[in-house]
Amino acid sequence: MKQFSLVIALMVSFSITGFAQKFGHLNTQEVLLNMPERTQAQSTIEARAGEYESELTRMQQDFQTKLAEYQSKGSTWPAAILQQKERELQALDQGMQEFGTTVQNELAQLEQELLMPMVERVQEAIDAVGAENGFTYIFDTSSGATVYTGGENVVDMVRAKLGM
């Protein structure tokens, strides 16, 4: 009977250790923000945004000039000219709004194109660290969905894998 109890105790012990899980955590946003290529990507995005900003400023100045003319001379113009100038101002305003929307979309797409390779590299590094170090789960603390706060901080391992 003693042997049977010993066998049961050993089986329970092995099954508990066999199911032991290793947890890790990191803040992927922190890793991404500190990647060397992030600076170049940010510079590219800011340069493009500057070009768009210059064009938008030019469009706004054009609109303001025509609006000032409309306000100062509008009372002296015949109805046909007044209507034409109003349509012109509406078209300029609509054009600026459309341009703003287009710019936002293009900058978001550019950011996605430049950041996606970095995100993929970080994910590959996380996967490699997880596999090499036997982690069952690695939680991303930047998402706010951390279920378990214990475990090992793997930021340094991921940075090392990325060569940072």
PyMOL commands that set and color helices and strands:
alter all, ss='L'
color gray80, all
select helices_A, chain A and resi 2-18+28-33+36-76+79-133+141-143+155-162
alter helices_A, ss='H'
color red, helices_A
select strands_A, chain A and resi 23-26+137-140+152-153
alter strands_A, ss='S'
color yellow, strands_A
deselect
rebuild
show_as cartoon
